[in-house]
Amino acid sequence: MIKVKPITPERLAKLPAWVIEHIADLERARESAVHVLKGFTNAQAKSDFFVDEYASDKVTGGPSTYRRYIQTTQMVVEAHGVRLRISTKYGSTNDNSITLQWEDVNRRADEIAAVPFSFQMIRLIAKDKMR
């Protein structure tokens, strides 16, 4: 990682006027973009489903977390030969639970292994991806 010295008022004063103006324009654009992003994320209706995304929205320090809500009661994830369906309202029941249903992506009724991985965590592995 390249170490960049912070821009101090003394260093800034040594730069040409057009560079100082350009830096100020970039700072204003960044601040405006962060303001719009925060307004968008704060105006969302909450939902059972969301995605946490990380954005480097500060000049210094680590990224901030932005939560983007998805208005649905069911979501499907497909990866590595497995289709996982996650539902908070399965069928006509609303029994205060989360339903997980998995199958192979081609719906061939091939086996999918649910392998314990860590505390309250499993890995779903398609038959053709198993050792």
Beta strands, then each sheet from edge to edge (+ up, - down):
strand 1: 49-55
strand 2: 64-70
strand 3: 74-79
strand 4: 82-87
strand 5: 99-104
strand 6: 112-118
strand 7: 121-126
sheet 1: 1+ 2-
sheet 2: 3+ 4- 5+
sheet 3: 6+ 7-
end
